[in-house]
Amino acid sequence: MSEVEVVRVFTSGGSGGNPCPVVVDAGAMDAGAMQAVARRHGHESGFVLTAEDDMHDHRFRFFVPNHEMEMCAHATIGALWVLARKGRVTTAPVRIATASGPVTGFVSEREDGTWRVEITQPAGRIVPLALDRVDAVCTALGIGRDALADLPVHNAATSRVKTLVPMRLPEGLHALAPDPAAIEAACRSIGSTGLYPYAVVDRPGRVFEARQFPRSSGYPEDAATGIAAAALAFGLLRDGTIEADDRPILIHQGRAMGRLSEIRVRIGFAGDRAVGCLLGGEVASAADFSATPAAVFA
């Protein structure tokens, strides 16, 4: 039986993070066995397989309890971290095939023996929602439009589509208690895989709070969602909330769940054009969570 190692990705201050089961030798597993791991643990899970071509070093698959996903950022980071601890990656960029497209991982060992990991995501695609669709989102979240900041609600994606919902106050964000069935219905109606309400905490410092309510993953909320954070970074850029530079954007998620997570995004530019981003956080083994986590950003 393939070994399952559970890690916590995007930890904050040595705690929190999103638990992620990882199997780094998943070649003998079929889709049913992979989904069974996700169902047994109740979390998004990552599986490492042999690459099918010379253009990639590995192929990754991802499952939540209800279905397979094209891409999962925190599972990718967690799997790379486990591979690094097992001595199975080099300092060269790691070329990963996913159902969402190619991802490059950057892995390096720090002087204290911890591992630094970042992964790429492409430039975000941003589509503002029509006002009637905004009303549907507000209804699903159980709020009125007066709870929203004076910014557009966007469908945004670097891989899966997430709906960026700007909240006027962090307190309003943390008070949300939506019905999962209403979230699923709203997401299906607007072509989204999850609602990602967020609030500005420190605009000059580029610090934000967010929550993720997935469409249909088998659980009502995520403690950390890397691809949603990456999509948010491009939405913030589109709206002028952040300036067009590569300083880190810090996104806290999971506070309302008692599992505070910290996600960092850096947007890359070619001249004035955003061409993609690097996404990272901290990782720790759930088996030894008191150990010093591996820092993804220096």
N, C-alpha and C positions, 0 to 999 in steps of 0.2 A: 504494500500500500504506500502511496506517495506521502511523504512527510509534509504536514501543514505547519508552517511557522506563522504565528500571529504577531504582527508589529503594530505600533501606533504611529501614524504619520501626521505631520503638522502639529506636533506637540508645542505647548507654550509654557516656558519656564519649568520644563521637566515634568509636566503633567498634561492631562487632556489628550487631544489628538483624536484621530479617527482610527478605530481598530480595523486591521486589514489582514485576513488570512492570505498567506502566500505559499504557493507550491512551485519550487524552482526546478523540479524534475517531473513535469506533468505530461511527458510524451505518451505514457500508457493510459492516460485518462481520456474518456470521451466526454461529450458535452453534458450528459446526464450526471456523470461523476463530479464534474466541476460545479454544476449547479447544486448538487447535493452538499458540497463543502460550504457554499454560500448560504444555503438554507440551514445547515447545522449550526453555523456560527452567527447567522443573522446579519452579516455585513458583506459589503462589496469585497470580492476576492480576486486575486491575480494569479495567473498561471503562466509559467515560462515553458516554451516549447522550442524545438530546433527550428531555425530559419529554413524557409522553403526555397531560398535563392541566395545568390552570392552578394546581393545588395544589402543584406541585413545580417546581424549577428544573432538575433533571437526573434522569436514571434511570441507576442503576449496575447492572452485572451482574458476576458473579464466577465464575471457574473455577479449579479445580485440575486437575492432569493427567488425573484419572480422571472428573471430572464437574463440573456446575455447582453452585454453592453459593448459598443464599438470601442470605447476608450474610457479609461479611468486613471486620472492623473495620480491620485494618492497611491493606488495599487502599483502603478508603474514605478513611482519613487520608492515605495516599500520593497518591491521585488528587486530593484537595482541595489538597494541597501543590503538586502539579504545575500544577493550574489557577491557583493563586495566583501562582506564578512566571511564568506566561504572561500574567498580568493579566486573567484571565477570571472572577474572582470579586470581589465587593465585600465590604465589612465587614459587610453585613447577613447574618443567618443564611441558610445555604444549605439549601434544602429538597430532600431526596434521596429518590427512590422506589427501594426495593429489594424483592426478592421476599419478604423477611422483614417488610416494613412500612416506614413512613416513618422516616427518620433526619435529624436536623438537625445541620449542621456549623457551627462557629463559627471564622472565619478572621480573623486580624488581623496586620498587619505591625508588627514591633518596630522600635525606633529603629536597630538595627544592620542592618536590611534583611532579617532572617530572619523566618520565618513561624510564627505560633502557631496551632495547629489543635486543636480538640476536637470530638468527636462525641457524640451522645446514644445511650443505650441505655435501654430500659424497665426497670422494676423486675424483679428476678430471680424466677423460679419455682423453688422448692426442694422436692425430694421425697427423703427419706431412703431408702436402699436397704435391703431386707430382708437378714437375715444370710446367707442362702444366696447371694444376689447378690453380697454382699461377698466371699464365698469365691471366686466366679468371677473377680472383679476381682483379688484377690490372686494367684490362680493365673496369670492373664494377665501380671501384672507380675513373677512369679517370686519372690514374697515370702510370708511367713507373716503371720498377724494380729499377731504380736508386733512387726512393723515399723511398725504403724500407731499414730498418736497416739490418745488416748482421746477421739475425736470421731467423729461420724457420717460415713459415706460418703454423699454426696448426688449425685443427678442434678439439675443446675441449669442454668438457661438464661435469657439475655436475648434470645436468638434461637435458635441451634442448641443442643441439649442437650449438655453436657459433664459428665463424672463427676468430682467433686471427691474426691480420695483423700488424707486427712491423714496424712503420714508423721511418724514420731516424731522423726527426726533429719534434718538436711540432708544428712549423709553418706550415709544410706540412700537418699535421693532421687537423689543424683548417681550412685550405684552401680547404678541400675536399667539393665537391658539386656534388655528384653522382646522376644519374637518378634512381629513384625508380624502374622503370621497368628493368633496367640493374642489379640492386641489386637483384631483385627477380629471374631473370633468372640465375644469377651466383650462388645464394644460392641453387636453386633447382638442379643445375648441380653438386654441391659438397656435397649435403646432409646436408646443414646448415640452421638454422633458422635466421641467421643474421650475418653481417660482423661487427667485433669489432676491428677497427684499433686503435692502441695505440702508445704512445711514452714515453720514459723515461724522467722524469723531474729531479729527484734526486735519483740516484741509491743507494747510501749508506743510504739515508733516506727512501727508499722504497716508493717513490712518483711517480705516473704515471698519464698521461692524456689519455683519451679514448673517442671514440664516438661509438654509436650503430646505425647501419642501418638495421632495421628488414626486413625479407624476405617479409612478407605480413601481416601486422598488421592493416592496415588502416591509418597509418601515416608514414612519411618518416624517422623520427629519434626519438630516445628516449633520454630523459634528464638524466636518470639513469637506469641501468640494473644490478640488483644484481647478477643474475645467470651468466651473462657474466663476471662480475668482479670476481666472484668466480672461473670461468673457467680460467680467465687470471692469477689469483694467481698461479694456478697449472702449467700453461704454463710457467710462469716466473721461477718457481722452476725447471721445466724440463730442461729449457735452461741454468740454472745457473745464471740467471740475479739477483735472490735473493738467499740468503743463507738459508739453511734448519733449520729455527728456527721459533718460534711462535710470533715474533714481528709483530705488525700491518702493513699491506700493505694499503696504502692510494691511492685511485683511484678517480680522478676528472673526471667528465663527464658533458656534457651539456653546456660547456663554449661557444661553437660556436652558441648555441641556445639562449644565454642570460639567461640561467637558470642553473647556476653552481651548480652541485651536488657533494656530497662527500660520497664515499662508503669505508668502512673499512672491511678488511678480515684478519682473523688470521687462519693460517694453524695449525692443530693439528698433533702431531707425536706420534707413538708408537716406541720408539727407533729411528731408522733412517727412518722409513717408514711413509709417510704421510697418515693419515687415514680419513681426512675430514677437514672441516673448520667451523668457526663461522663467520657469515656475519651480518653486522649492519650498521647503519647510524643514522641520527637524523630525527625526525618526528615532524610536526607541523600541526595544523588544518588549512585548507584553509579558513575556515570561520572566523578565527581570526589569520591571518598570522603574525600580529605584536606581537603576544604573544611569550613568550620565548619557543623555541622548546624543545621537550623532547630529551635529549641526550641518545643515544644508547650505546656509549662507554664513559667510565669515562676519 
